[in-house]
Amino acid sequence: MPHSLRSDALDNRERLLDAARALFAEEGLDVPMRKVARSAGVGPATLYRRFPTKQALVTEAFGARMRACNAIVEEGLEDPDPWHGFRLVVENLCEVHARDRGFTEALMRTFPDAADFAADRAQALASLARLVARAKESGRLRRDLAVDDVVLTLMANRGIHAPSAAARIAASRRFAAFMLEAFRASPTHSPLPPPARLTAGAPRTQG
């Protein structure tokens, strides 16, 4: 019986985290806790027993995603071409954030009691600063760009609204391409990814 109870508790915890990730991704962090419990198929008391606060649920739900973002930035630092590494980081981070609206909010918020999450975020920003410095030294990134400009790009990217997840991701890729052109020391006017249909009935105009 104790083993069964432990298994049930673990199953409830994973269902709550899965439900929270799905709802946060689509609706952001303002999803009511009761809605998370309902989506997971458990009662509010079970949710609060596992995660007493919204902060506890958010930081646990996005811990793995934060570590994945760290891995993206570290991979960019390992690229022998600083500009190529920087470009891939911006493109990949924008896509991660386009797929998950809640994660952008979690990244921007301060969680004073979530030491691990804060440490992971600080590490990601420190690595991003090193990546920016390398790209500047290569001469291909404009000298006046700051790490905050990359964060601003992620915040703006979160504001993309589209009728489907696929359209949101396509729009994010095009937006990232626009921003990278602005970040270049000497813009190249490289071809952009195709535009996404964001408004029903809007005409497509290219070239």
C-alpha positions in Angstrom: 0.0 0.0 0.0 2.7 2.6 0.8 4.4 1.9 -2.5 1.1 2.3 -4.3 0.5 5.7 -2.6 4.0 6.9 -3.5 3.3 5.9 -7.2 0.0 7.7 -7.2 1.6 10.8 -5.7 4.4 10.8 -8.3 1.8 10.3 -11.1 -0.2 13.2 -9.8 2.9 15.4 -9.7 3.8 14.6 -13.3 0.3 15.1 -14.5 0.2 18.5 -12.8 3.5 19.6 -14.3 2.4 18.4 -17.8 -0.8 20.3 -17.5 0.9 23.4 -16.2 3.5 23.4 -19.1 0.7 23.0 -21.7 -1.4 25.7 -20.3 1.5 28.1 -19.6 2.7 27.6 -23.2 -0.6 28.6 -24.7 -1.9 31.1 -22.2 1.0 32.5 -20.2 1.5 32.4 -16.5 -1.8 34.0 -15.5 -3.6 30.7 -15.8 -5.5 30.1 -12.5 -4.2 27.3 -10.4 -7.6 25.7 -10.3 -7.5 25.4 -14.1 -4.2 23.6 -13.9 -5.7 21.2 -11.4 -8.8 20.6 -13.5 -6.7 20.0 -16.6 -4.6 17.5 -14.7 -7.7 15.7 -13.4 -7.0 16.3 -9.7 -8.5 18.4 -7.0 -7.1 21.8 -6.0 -6.0 20.3 -2.6 -3.8 17.9 -4.4 -2.3 20.7 -6.5 -1.5 22.8 -3.4 -0.1 19.9 -1.5 2.4 19.3 -4.3 3.0 23.0 -5.2 1.9 25.4 -2.4 2.4 28.5 -4.6 2.3 29.5 -8.2 6.0 30.3 -8.0 6.8 26.7 -6.9 4.8 25.4 -9.9 6.3 27.7 -12.4 9.9 27.2 -11.4 9.5 23.4 -11.3 7.6 23.4 -14.7 10.3 25.5 -16.4 13.5 24.2 -14.7 14.3 21.8 -17.6 13.4 24.5 -20.2 15.8 26.9 -18.5 18.6 24.4 -18.6 17.8 23.8 -22.3 18.2 27.5 -23.0 21.5 27.4 -21.2 22.6 24.6 -23.5 21.6 26.7 -26.6 23.7 29.6 -25.4 26.7 27.3 -24.5 26.5 25.7 -28.0 26.6 29.2 -29.5 29.8 29.9 -27.5 31.4 26.7 -28.8 30.9 27.7 -32.4 34.2 28.7 -34.0 32.4 31.5 -35.9 31.3 34.0 -33.3 28.6 35.6 -35.6 27.3 32.2 -36.7 27.0 31.2 -33.0 25.3 34.4 -32.1 22.8 34.1 -35.0 21.9 30.5 -34.1 21.4 31.4 -30.4 19.0 34.3 -31.4 17.1 32.1 -33.9 16.8 29.1 -31.5 15.8 31.2 -28.4 13.2 33.0 -30.4 11.7 29.7 -31.6 11.8 28.3 -28.0 9.9 31.3 -26.8 7.5 31.3 -29.7 6.6 27.7 -28.8 6.1 28.5 -25.1 4.6 31.9 -24.1 4.8 31.1 -20.4 8.6 30.5 -20.5 9.3 34.0 -21.7 7.3 35.4 -18.7 9.1 33.0 -16.3 12.5 34.1 -17.7 11.6 37.8 -17.1 10.2 37.4 -13.6 12.2 37.4 -10.4 11.5 34.4 -8.1 13.3 35.3 -4.9 12.7 31.8 -3.3 13.8 29.8 -6.4 17.5 29.8 -6.1 18.2 27.1 -8.7 16.0 28.8 -11.3 17.7 32.2 -10.6 21.1 30.7 -10.8 20.3 29.0 -14.2 19.0 32.3 -15.5 22.1 34.2 -14.3 24.3 31.6 -16.0 22.4 32.0 -19.3 22.7 35.8 -19.2 26.4 35.6 -18.4 27.1 33.2 -21.2 25.0 35.4 -23.6 27.2 38.4 -22.6 30.3 36.5 -23.5 28.7 35.5 -26.8 27.9 39.1 -27.6 31.4 40.2 -26.8 32.9 37.6 -29.1 30.6 38.5 -31.9 31.5 42.2 -31.5 35.2 41.4 -31.6 34.7 39.6 -34.9 33.5 42.8 -36.4 30.2 41.5 -37.6 28.0 42.5 -34.7 27.4 46.2 -34.1 29.4 47.7 -31.3 26.5 49.4 -29.5 24.4 46.3 -29.1 23.8 45.3 -25.4 22.6 42.0 -23.9 19.4 43.8 -23.0 18.7 44.2 -26.7 18.6 40.5 -27.1 16.3 40.2 -24.1 14.1 43.0 -25.6 14.0 40.9 -28.8 12.7 37.9 -26.8 10.1 40.1 -25.1 8.9 41.5 -28.5 8.9 38.0 -29.9 6.5 36.9 -27.2 4.0 39.5 -28.4 3.4 37.6 -31.7 -0.2 36.5 -32.0 -1.2 34.0 -34.7 -4.1 31.8 -35.4 -2.0 28.7 -34.9 1.2 27.5 -33.3 2.7 26.9 -36.8 2.0 30.4 -37.9 3.4 31.8 -34.6 6.6 29.9 -35.1 6.9 31.0 -38.8 6.3 34.6 -37.8 9.0 34.2 -35.1 11.6 33.0 -37.5 10.9 36.0 -39.8 11.0 38.4 -36.9 14.4 36.9 -35.7 15.8 37.4 -39.3 14.7 41.0 -39.2 16.4 41.6 -35.8 19.6 39.8 -36.9 19.8 42.2 -39.9 19.5 45.1 -37.5 22.2 43.6 -35.2 24.7 43.2 -38.0 27.6 45.7 -38.2 27.0 45.8 -41.9 23.5 44.7 -43.0 23.6 42.2 -45.9 19.9 42.3 -46.9 19.9 38.5 -46.9 16.6 36.8 -48.0 14.1 36.5 -45.2 12.1 33.4 -44.2 8.6 33.4 -45.8 6.0 35.6 -44.1 3.4 34.0 -41.9 -0.3 34.5 -42.4 -1.3 36.3 -39.1 -4.6 37.9 -40.2 -7.3 36.1 -42.1 -7.8 37.6 -45.6 -4.7 39.7 -45.4 -3.0 39.9 -48.9 0.5 38.5 -49.3 2.9 41.1 -50.8 6.5 40.1 -51.5 9.3 41.5 -53.5 
